[in-house]
């Protein structure tokens, strides 16, 4: 007799859902993503993160100083 196709489990989705997951929502396939890419990319990322943290600290200080000036300090 002929070969039978495996029946997908309920809720697994059909051909369209498998295609959508594989091509649109599936796991990313990026070379070196887990390792973080090159050493230069990691250093630039760390530098950017530190700049963002510094900016946030400065903004908190400005808001605190403005609040203290408004409330008479």
PDB file of N, CA, C and O in Angstrom:
ATOM      1  N   UNK A   1       0.819  -1.179   0.000  1.00  0.00           N
ATOM      2  CA  UNK A   1       0.000   0.000   0.000  1.00  0.00           C
ATOM      3  C   UNK A   1       0.870   1.252   0.000  1.00  0.00           C
ATOM      4  O   UNK A   1       2.098   1.162   0.021  1.00  0.00           O
ATOM      5  N   UNK A   2       0.236   2.408  -0.023  1.00  0.00           N
ATOM      6  CA  UNK A   2       0.956   3.672  -0.067  1.00  0.00           C
ATOM      7  C   UNK A   2       1.314   4.184   1.318  1.00  0.00           C
ATOM      8  O   UNK A   2       0.773   3.734   2.327  1.00  0.00           O
ATOM      9  N   UNK A   3       2.238   5.136   1.341  1.00  0.00           N
ATOM     10  CA  UNK A   3       2.633   5.738   2.614  1.00  0.00           C
ATOM     11  C   UNK A   3       1.580   6.740   3.051  1.00  0.00           C
ATOM     12  O   UNK A   3       1.020   7.467   2.229  1.00  0.00           O
ATOM     13  N   UNK A   4       1.318   6.774   4.341  1.00  0.00           N
ATOM     14  CA  UNK A   4       0.360   7.735   4.874  1.00  0.00           C
ATOM     15  C   UNK A   4       1.109   8.911   5.471  1.00  0.00           C
ATOM     16  O   UNK A   4       2.165   8.746   6.080  1.00  0.00           O
ATOM     17  N   UNK A   5       0.547  10.113   5.290  1.00  0.00           N
ATOM     18  CA  UNK A   5       1.136  11.313   5.868  1.00  0.00           C
ATOM     19  C   UNK A   5       0.813  11.335   7.360  1.00  0.00           C
ATOM     20  O   UNK A   5      -0.278  10.933   7.764  1.00  0.00           O
ATOM     21  N   UNK A   6       1.749  11.800   8.177  1.00  0.00           N
ATOM     22  CA  UNK A   6       1.436  11.910   9.601  1.00  0.00           C
ATOM     23  C   UNK A   6       0.372  12.982   9.819  1.00  0.00           C
ATOM     24  O   UNK A   6       0.400  14.048   9.206  1.00  0.00           O
ATOM     25  N   UNK A   7      -0.554  12.671  10.699  1.00  0.00           N
ATOM     26  CA  UNK A   7      -1.646  13.600  10.991  1.00  0.00           C
ATOM     27  C   UNK A   7      -1.175  14.566  12.073  1.00  0.00           C
ATOM     28  O   UNK A   7      -0.746  14.125  13.139  1.00  0.00           O
ATOM     29  N   UNK A   8      -1.246  15.883  11.822  1.00  0.00           N
ATOM     30  CA  UNK A   8      -0.808  16.838  12.840  1.00  0.00           C
ATOM     31  C   UNK A   8      -1.745  16.794  14.052  1.00  0.00           C
ATOM     32  O   UNK A   8      -2.944  16.544  13.925  1.00  0.00           O
ATOM     33  N   UNK A   9      -1.173  17.041  15.208  1.00  0.00           N
ATOM     34  CA  UNK A   9      -1.971  17.066  16.433  1.00  0.00           C
ATOM     35  C   UNK A   9      -2.905  18.262  16.409  1.00  0.00           C
ATOM     36  O   UNK A   9      -2.600  19.270  15.772  1.00  0.00           O
ATOM     37  N   UNK A  10      -4.039  18.166  17.095  1.00  0.00           N
ATOM     38  CA  UNK A  10      -4.942  19.318  17.148  1.00  0.00           C
ATOM     39  C   UNK A  10      -4.225  20.522  17.757  1.00  0.00           C
ATOM     40  O   UNK A  10      -3.513  20.386  18.752  1.00  0.00           O
ATOM     41  N   UNK A  11      -4.411  21.684  17.166  1.00  0.00           N
ATOM     42  CA  UNK A  11      -3.772  22.897  17.638  1.00  0.00           C
ATOM     43  C   UNK A  11      -2.387  23.127  17.061  1.00  0.00           C
ATOM     44  O   UNK A  11      -1.783  24.168  17.319  1.00  0.00           O
ATOM     45  N   UNK A  12      -1.875  22.191  16.294  1.00  0.00           N
ATOM     46  CA  UNK A  12      -0.545  22.335  15.722  1.00  0.00           C
ATOM     47  C   UNK A  12      -0.565  23.267  14.519  1.00  0.00           C
ATOM     48  O   UNK A  12       0.454  23.875  14.190  1.00  0.00           O
ATOM     49  N   UNK A  13      -1.683  23.381  13.877  1.00  0.00           N
ATOM     50  CA  UNK A  13      -1.776  24.246  12.717  1.00  0.00           C
ATOM     51  C   UNK A  13      -1.518  23.496  11.438  1.00  0.00           C
ATOM     52  O   UNK A  13      -1.032  22.366  11.451  1.00  0.00           O
ATOM     53  N   UNK A  14      -1.840  24.116  10.359  1.00  0.00           N
ATOM     54  CA  UNK A  14      -1.669  23.481   9.063  1.00  0.00           C
ATOM     55  C   UNK A  14      -0.452  23.997   8.335  1.00  0.00           C
ATOM     56  O   UNK A  14       0.471  24.543   8.939  1.00  0.00           O
ATOM     57  N   UNK A  15      -0.462  23.819   7.055  1.00  0.00           N
ATOM     58  CA  UNK A  15       0.654  24.209   6.218  1.00  0.00           C
ATOM     59  C   UNK A  15       0.925  25.704   6.315  1.00  0.00           C
ATOM     60  O   UNK A  15       2.083  26.118   6.375  1.00  0.00           O
ATOM     61  N   UNK A  16      -0.123  26.518   6.329  1.00  0.00           N
ATOM     62  CA  UNK A  16       0.047  27.967   6.397  1.00  0.00           C
ATOM     63  C   UNK A  16       0.672  28.391   7.730  1.00  0.00           C
ATOM     64  O   UNK A  16       1.554  29.249   7.754  1.00  0.00           O
ATOM     65  N   UNK A  17       0.223  27.798   8.828  1.00  0.00           N
ATOM     66  CA  UNK A  17       0.774  28.147  10.135  1.00  0.00           C
ATOM     67  C   UNK A  17       2.242  27.721  10.246  1.00  0.00           C
ATOM     68  O   UNK A  17       3.054  28.452  10.813  1.00  0.00           O
ATOM     69  N   UNK A  18       2.581  26.564   9.719  1.00  0.00           N
ATOM     70  CA  UNK A  18       3.979  26.122   9.751  1.00  0.00           C
ATOM     71  C   UNK A  18       4.853  27.073   8.931  1.00  0.00           C
ATOM     72  O   UNK A  18       5.955  27.421   9.354  1.00  0.00           O
ATOM     73  N   UNK A  19       4.364  27.494   7.760  1.00  0.00           N
ATOM     74  CA  UNK A  19       5.114  28.427   6.929  1.00  0.00           C
ATOM     75  C   UNK A  19       5.283  29.764   7.654  1.00  0.00           C
ATOM     76  O   UNK A  19       6.371  30.339   7.661  1.00  0.00           O
ATOM     77  N   UNK A  20       4.191  30.258   8.267  1.00  0.00           N
ATOM     78  CA  UNK A  20       4.249  31.543   8.963  1.00  0.00           C
ATOM     79  C   UNK A  20       5.248  31.485  10.115  1.00  0.00           C
ATOM     80  O   UNK A  20       6.026  32.420  10.306  1.00  0.00           O
ATOM     81  N   UNK A  21       5.235  30.409  10.876  1.00  0.00           N
ATOM     82  CA  UNK A  21       6.172  30.297  11.991  1.00  0.00           C
ATOM     83  C   UNK A  21       7.608  30.228  11.479  1.00  0.00           C
ATOM     84  O   UNK A  21       8.496  30.901  12.002  1.00  0.00           O
ATOM     85  N   UNK A  22       7.819  29.434  10.485  1.00  0.00           N
ATOM     86  CA  UNK A  22       9.170  29.236   9.966  1.00  0.00           C
ATOM     87  C   UNK A  22       9.724  30.514   9.346  1.00  0.00           C
ATOM     88  O   UNK A  22      10.909  30.810   9.496  1.00  0.00           O
ATOM     89  N   UNK A  23       8.876  31.276   8.648  1.00  0.00           N
ATOM     90  CA  UNK A  23       9.370  32.432   7.904  1.00  0.00           C
ATOM     91  C   UNK A  23       9.144  33.771   8.584  1.00  0.00           C
ATOM     92  O   UNK A  23       9.854  34.733   8.293  1.00  0.00           O
ATOM     93  N   UNK A  24       8.172  33.854   9.485  1.00  0.00           N
ATOM     94  CA  UNK A  24       7.868  35.144  10.090  1.00  0.00           C
ATOM     95  C   UNK A  24       8.140  35.200  11.585  1.00  0.00           C
ATOM     96  O   UNK A  24       8.678  36.191  12.078  1.00  0.00           O
ATOM     97  N   UNK A  25       7.780  34.163  12.302  1.00  0.00           N
ATOM     98  CA  UNK A  25       7.855  34.232  13.757  1.00  0.00           C
ATOM     99  C   UNK A  25       8.818  33.235  14.350  1.00  0.00           C
ATOM    100  O   UNK A  25       8.920  33.144  15.573  1.00  0.00           O
ATOM    101  N   UNK A  26       9.509  32.506  13.557  1.00  0.00           N
ATOM    102  CA  UNK A  26      10.376  31.458  14.067  1.00  0.00           C
ATOM    103  C   UNK A  26      11.623  31.991  14.738  1.00  0.00           C
ATOM    104  O   UNK A  26      11.835  33.203  14.793  1.00  0.00           O
ATOM    105  N   UNK A  27      12.433  31.109  15.239  1.00  0.00           N
ATOM    106  CA  UNK A  27      13.662  31.536  15.910  1.00  0.00           C
ATOM    107  C   UNK A  27      14.611  32.228  14.939  1.00  0.00           C
ATOM    108  O   UNK A  27      14.713  31.872  13.765  1.00  0.00           O
ATOM    109  N   UNK A  28      15.291  33.213  15.468  1.00  0.00           N
ATOM    110  CA  UNK A  28      16.224  33.965  14.634  1.00  0.00           C
ATOM    111  C   UNK A  28      17.420  33.091  14.274  1.00  0.00           C
ATOM    112  O   UNK A  28      17.863  32.260  15.067  1.00  0.00           O
ATOM    113  N   UNK A  29      17.918  33.289  13.094  1.00  0.00           N
ATOM    114  CA  UNK A  29      19.112  32.569  12.646  1.00  0.00           C
ATOM    115  C   UNK A  29      20.167  33.602  12.303  1.00  0.00           C
ATOM    116  O   UNK A  29      20.329  33.989  11.146  1.00  0.00           O
ATOM    117  N   UNK A  30      20.885  34.042  13.334  1.00  0.00           N
ATOM    118  CA  UNK A  30      21.891  35.071  13.151  1.00  0.00           C
ATOM    119  C   UNK A  30      23.238  34.498  13.547  1.00  0.00           C
ATOM    120  O   UNK A  30      23.388  33.945  14.636  1.00  0.00           O
ATOM    121  N   UNK A  31      24.203  34.628  12.678  1.00  0.00           N
ATOM    122  CA  UNK A  31      25.538  34.117  12.946  1.00  0.00           C
ATOM    123  C   UNK A  31      26.161  34.839  14.132  1.00  0.00           C
ATOM    124  O   UNK A  31      26.244  36.067  14.126  1.00  0.00           O
ATOM    125  N   UNK A  32      26.598  34.112  15.137  1.00  0.00           N
ATOM    126  CA  UNK A  32      27.283  34.701  16.278  1.00  0.00           C
ATOM    127  C   UNK A  32      26.386  35.423  17.263  1.00  0.00           C
ATOM    128  O   UNK A  32      26.888  36.199  18.076  1.00  0.00           O
ATOM    129  N   UNK A  33      25.080  35.203  17.227  1.00  0.00           N
ATOM    130  CA  UNK A  33      24.180  35.941  18.105  1.00  0.00           C
ATOM    131  C   UNK A  33      24.402  35.584  19.562  1.00  0.00           C
ATOM    132  O   UNK A  33      24.382  36.465  20.422  1.00  0.00           O
ATOM    133  N   UNK A  34      24.611  34.325  19.854  1.00  0.00           N
ATOM    134  CA  UNK A  34      24.794  33.905  21.242  1.00  0.00           C
ATOM    135  C   UNK A  34      26.123  34.410  21.786  1.00  0.00           C
ATOM    136  O   UNK A  34      26.207  34.829  22.941  1.00  0.00           O
ATOM    137  N   UNK A  35      27.143  34.370  20.971  1.00  0.00           N
ATOM    138  CA  UNK A  35      28.458  34.795  21.421  1.00  0.00           C
ATOM    139  C   UNK A  35      28.590  36.316  21.439  1.00  0.00           C
ATOM    140  O   UNK A  35      29.526  36.840  22.043  1.00  0.00           O
ATOM    141  N   UNK A  36      27.679  37.029  20.794  1.00  0.00           N
ATOM    142  CA  UNK A  36      27.718  38.482  20.797  1.00  0.00           C
ATOM    143  C   UNK A  36      28.466  39.084  19.637  1.00  0.00           C
ATOM    144  O   UNK A  36      28.770  40.277  19.661  1.00  0.00           O
ATOM    145  N   UNK A  37      28.767  38.319  18.642  1.00  0.00           N
ATOM    146  CA  UNK A  37      29.456  38.861  17.483  1.00  0.00           C
ATOM    147  C   UNK A  37      30.925  39.074  17.759  1.00  0.00           C
ATOM    148  O   UNK A  37      31.543  38.301  18.490  1.00  0.00           O
ATOM    149  N   UNK A  38      31.482  40.107  17.184  1.00  0.00           N
ATOM    150  CA  UNK A  38      32.913  40.368  17.320  1.00  0.00           C
ATOM    151  C   UNK A  38      33.220  41.061  18.645  1.00  0.00           C
ATOM    152  O   UNK A  38      32.323  41.559  19.325  1.00  0.00           O
ATOM    153  N   UNK A  39      34.479  41.081  18.991  1.00  0.00           N
ATOM    154  CA  UNK A  39      34.909  41.758  20.218  1.00  0.00           C
ATOM    155  C   UNK A  39      34.622  43.252  20.127  1.00  0.00           C
ATOM    156  O   UNK A  39      34.230  43.868  21.119  1.00  0.00           O
ATOM    157  N   UNK A  40      34.813  43.845  18.943  1.00  0.00           N
ATOM    158  CA  UNK A  40      34.545  45.267  18.771  1.00  0.00           C
ATOM    159  C   UNK A  40      33.059  45.561  18.965  1.00  0.00           C
ATOM    160  O   UNK A  40      32.700  46.563  19.583  1.00  0.00           O
ATOM    161  N   UNK A  41      32.196  44.693  18.440  1.00  0.00           N
ATOM    162  CA  UNK A  41      30.756  44.887  18.600  1.00  0.00           C
ATOM    163  C   UNK A  41      30.364  44.814  20.069  1.00  0.00           C
ATOM    164  O   UNK A  41      29.523  45.592  20.520  1.00  0.00           O
ATOM    165  N   UNK A  42      30.960  43.890  20.825  1.00  0.00           N
ATOM    166  CA  UNK A  42      30.667  43.782  22.255  1.00  0.00           C
ATOM    167  C   UNK A  42      31.107  45.040  22.994  1.00  0.00           C
ATOM    168  O   UNK A  42      30.387  45.542  23.858  1.00  0.00           O
ATOM    169  N   UNK A  43      32.285  45.547  22.656  1.00  0.00           N
ATOM    170  CA  UNK A  43      32.779  46.756  23.324  1.00  0.00           C
ATOM    171  C   UNK A  43      31.893  47.960  23.001  1.00  0.00           C
ATOM    172  O   UNK A  43      31.598  48.770  23.879  1.00  0.00           O
ATOM    173  N   UNK A  44      31.473  48.073  21.750  1.00  0.00           N
ATOM    174  CA  UNK A  44      30.586  49.176  21.377  1.00  0.00           C
ATOM    175  C   UNK A  44      29.246  49.061  22.093  1.00  0.00           C
ATOM    176  O   UNK A  44      28.669  50.071  22.496  1.00  0.00           O
ATOM    177  N   UNK A  45      28.747  47.834  22.253  1.00  0.00           N
ATOM    178  CA  UNK A  45      27.491  47.620  22.955  1.00  0.00           C
ATOM    179  C   UNK A  45      27.636  48.034  24.416  1.00  0.00           C
ATOM    180  O   UNK A  45      26.752  48.693  24.964  1.00  0.00           O
ATOM    181  N   UNK A  46      28.750  47.650  25.054  1.00  0.00           N
ATOM    182  CA  UNK A  46      28.987  48.027  26.453  1.00  0.00           C
ATOM    183  C   UNK A  46      29.082  49.542  26.599  1.00  0.00           C
ATOM    184  O   UNK A  46      28.550  50.121  27.546  1.00  0.00           O
ATOM    185  N   UNK A  47      29.769  50.175  25.648  1.00  0.00           N
ATOM    186  CA  UNK A  47      29.910  51.626  25.692  1.00  0.00           C
ATOM    187  C   UNK A  47      28.549  52.304  25.535  1.00  0.00           C
ATOM    188  O   UNK A  47      28.246  53.264  26.245  1.00  0.00           O
ATOM    189  N   UNK A  48      27.738  51.812  24.618  1.00  0.00           N
ATOM    190  CA  UNK A  48      26.401  52.366  24.418  1.00  0.00           C
ATOM    191  C   UNK A  48      25.550  52.190  25.670  1.00  0.00           C
ATOM    192  O   UNK A  48      24.833  53.107  26.070  1.00  0.00           O
ATOM    193  N   UNK A  49      25.629  51.007  26.293  1.00  0.00           N
ATOM    194  CA  UNK A  49      24.874  50.755  27.511  1.00  0.00           C
ATOM    195  C   UNK A  49      25.290  51.714  28.617  1.00  0.00           C
ATOM    196  O   UNK A  49      24.436  52.251  29.322  1.00  0.00           O
ATOM    197  N   UNK A  50      26.578  51.933  28.777  1.00  0.00           N
ATOM    198  CA  UNK A  50      27.058  52.852  29.806  1.00  0.00           C
ATOM    199  C   UNK A  50      26.598  54.280  29.516  1.00  0.00           C
ATOM    200  O   UNK A  50      26.235  55.010  30.438  1.00  0.00           O
ATOM    201  N   UNK A  51      26.609  54.685  28.242  1.00  0.00           N
ATOM    202  CA  UNK A  51      26.125  56.023  27.884  1.00  0.00           C
ATOM    203  C   UNK A  51      24.648  56.175  28.215  1.00  0.00           C
ATOM    204  O   UNK A  51      24.226  57.228  28.694  1.00  0.00           O
ATOM    205  N   UNK A  52      23.858  55.134  27.966  1.00  0.00           N
ATOM    206  CA  UNK A  52      22.435  55.193  28.283  1.00  0.00           C
ATOM    207  C   UNK A  52      22.214  55.281  29.790  1.00  0.00           C
ATOM    208  O   UNK A  52      21.347  56.025  30.247  1.00  0.00           O
ATOM    209  N   UNK A  53      22.992  54.526  30.563  1.00  0.00           N
ATOM    210  CA  UNK A  53      22.875  54.578  32.022  1.00  0.00           C
ATOM    211  C   UNK A  53      23.263  55.955  32.545  1.00  0.00           C
ATOM    212  O   UNK A  53      22.600  56.499  33.428  1.00  0.00           O
ATOM    213  N   UNK A  54      24.349  56.524  31.992  1.00  0.00           N
ATOM    214  CA  UNK A  54      24.784  57.857  32.406  1.00  0.00           C
ATOM    215  C   UNK A  54      23.708  58.889  32.119  1.00  0.00           C
ATOM    216  O   UNK A  54      23.429  59.747  32.957  1.00  0.00           O
ATOM    217  N   UNK A  55      23.100  58.813  30.941  1.00  0.00           N
ATOM    218  CA  UNK A  55      22.037  59.743  30.579  1.00  0.00           C
ATOM    219  C   UNK A  55      20.861  59.619  31.550  1.00  0.00           C
ATOM    220  O   UNK A  55      20.300  60.626  31.982  1.00  0.00           O
ATOM    221  N   UNK A  56      20.493  58.382  31.890  1.00  0.00           N
ATOM    222  CA  UNK A  56      19.388  58.173  32.825  1.00  0.00           C
ATOM    223  C   UNK A  56      19.717  58.748  34.200  1.00  0.00           C
ATOM    224  O   UNK A  56      18.859  59.359  34.837  1.00  0.00           O
ATOM    225  N   UNK A  57      20.951  58.557  34.663  1.00  0.00           N
ATOM    226  CA  UNK A  57      21.355  59.120  35.951  1.00  0.00           C
ATOM    227  C   UNK A  57      21.267  60.641  35.920  1.00  0.00           C
ATOM    228  O   UNK A  57      20.778  61.257  36.867  1.00  0.00           O
ATOM    229  N   UNK A  58      21.744  61.254  34.821  1.00  0.00           N
ATOM    230  CA  UNK A  58      21.689  62.714  34.705  1.00  0.00           C
ATOM    231  C   UNK A  58      20.252  63.209  34.711  1.00  0.00           C
ATOM    232  O   UNK A  58      19.948  64.227  35.334  1.00  0.00           O
ATOM    233  N   UNK A  59      19.364  62.499  34.025  1.00  0.00           N
ATOM    234  CA  UNK A  59      17.956  62.902  33.999  1.00  0.00           C
ATOM    235  C   UNK A  59      17.332  62.801  35.387  1.00  0.00           C
ATOM    236  O   UNK A  59      16.583  63.687  35.797  1.00  0.00           O
ATOM    237  N   UNK A  60      17.638  61.722  36.114  1.00  0.00           N
ATOM    238  CA  UNK A  60      17.114  61.588  37.486  1.00  0.00           C
ATOM    239  C   UNK A  60      17.607  62.725  38.373  1.00  0.00           C
ATOM    240  O   UNK A  60      16.841  63.274  39.165  1.00  0.00           O
ATOM    241  N   UNK A  61      18.888  63.081  38.240  1.00  0.00           N
ATOM    242  CA  UNK A  61      19.446  64.178  39.029  1.00  0.00           C
ATOM    243  C   UNK A  61      18.769  65.501  38.691  1.00  0.00           C
ATOM    244  O   UNK A  61      18.456  66.292  39.581  1.00  0.00           O
ATOM    245  N   UNK A  62      18.546  65.734  37.396  1.00  0.00           N
ATOM    246  CA  UNK A  62      17.877  66.982  36.991  1.00  0.00           C
ATOM    247  C   UNK A  62      16.464  67.057  37.553  1.00  0.00           C
ATOM    248  O   UNK A  62      16.042  68.103  38.047  1.00  0.00           O
ATOM    249  N   UNK A  63      15.732  65.943  37.475  1.00  0.00           N
ATOM    250  CA  UNK A  63      14.368  65.932  38.012  1.00  0.00           C
ATOM    251  C   UNK A  63      14.375  66.128  39.527  1.00  0.00           C
ATOM    252  O   UNK A  63      13.531  66.846  40.064  1.00  0.00           O
ATOM    253  N   UNK A  64      15.330  65.490  40.219  1.00  0.00           N
ATOM    254  CA  UNK A  64      15.421  65.637  41.666  1.00  0.00           C
ATOM    255  C   UNK A  64      15.754  67.081  42.040  1.00  0.00           C
ATOM    256  O   UNK A  64      15.149  67.629  42.962  1.00  0.00           O
ATOM    257  N   UNK A  65      16.715  67.711  41.335  1.00  0.00           N
ATOM    258  CA  UNK A  65      17.085  69.083  41.613  1.00  0.00           C
ATOM    259  C   UNK A  65      15.917  70.030  41.360  1.00  0.00           C
ATOM    260  O   UNK A  65      15.693  70.961  42.133  1.00  0.00           O
ATOM    261  N   UNK A  66      15.170  69.794  40.278  1.00  0.00           N
ATOM    262  CA  UNK A  66      14.012  70.637  39.970  1.00  0.00           C
ATOM    263  C   UNK A  66      12.943  70.475  41.046  1.00  0.00           C
ATOM    264  O   UNK A  66      12.317  71.456  41.448  1.00  0.00           O
ATOM    265  N   UNK A  67      12.730  69.256  41.511  1.00  0.00           N
ATOM    266  CA  UNK A  67      11.724  68.996  42.544  1.00  0.00           C
ATOM    267  C   UNK A  67      12.128  69.681  43.849  1.00  0.00           C
ATOM    268  O   UNK A  67      11.288  70.272  44.527  1.00  0.00           O
ATOM    269  N   UNK A  68      13.425  69.602  44.206  1.00  0.00           N
ATOM    270  CA  UNK A  68      13.881  70.247  45.432  1.00  0.00           C
ATOM    271  C   UNK A  68      13.775  71.760  45.339  1.00  0.00           C
ATOM    272  O   UNK A  68      13.408  72.409  46.319  1.00  0.00           O
ATOM    273  N   UNK A  69      14.093  72.345  44.169  1.00  0.00           N
ATOM    274  CA  UNK A  69      13.988  73.781  43.988  1.00  0.00           C
ATOM    275  C   UNK A  69      12.530  74.234  44.075  1.00  0.00           C
ATOM    276  O   UNK A  69      12.227  75.289  44.633  1.00  0.00           O
ATOM    277  N   UNK A  70      11.643  73.428  43.520  1.00  0.00           N
ATOM    278  CA  UNK A  70      10.218  73.762  43.535  1.00  0.00           C
ATOM    279  C   UNK A  70       9.651  73.680  44.953  1.00  0.00           C
ATOM    280  O   UNK A  70       8.792  74.478  45.328  1.00  0.00           O
ATOM    281  N   UNK A  71      10.135  72.711  45.742  1.00  0.00           N
ATOM    282  CA  UNK A  71       9.613  72.503  47.094  1.00  0.00           C
ATOM    283  C   UNK A  71      10.386  73.292  48.142  1.00  0.00           C
ATOM    284  O   UNK A  71      10.086  73.184  49.331  1.00  0.00           O
ATOM    285  N   UNK A  72      11.364  74.075  47.735  1.00  0.00           N
ATOM    286  CA  UNK A  72      12.109  74.890  48.682  1.00  0.00           C
ATOM    287  C   UNK A  72      13.210  74.147  49.407  1.00  0.00           C
ATOM    288  O   UNK A  72      13.638  74.555  50.487  1.00  0.00           O
ATOM    289  N   UNK A  73      13.661  73.077  48.825  1.00  0.00           N
ATOM    290  CA  UNK A  73      14.725  72.352  49.197  1.00  0.00           C
ATOM    291  C   UNK A  73      15.267  71.744  50.306  1.00  0.00           C
ATOM    292  O   UNK A  73      16.335  71.138  50.217  1.00  0.00           O
TER     293      UNK A  73
END
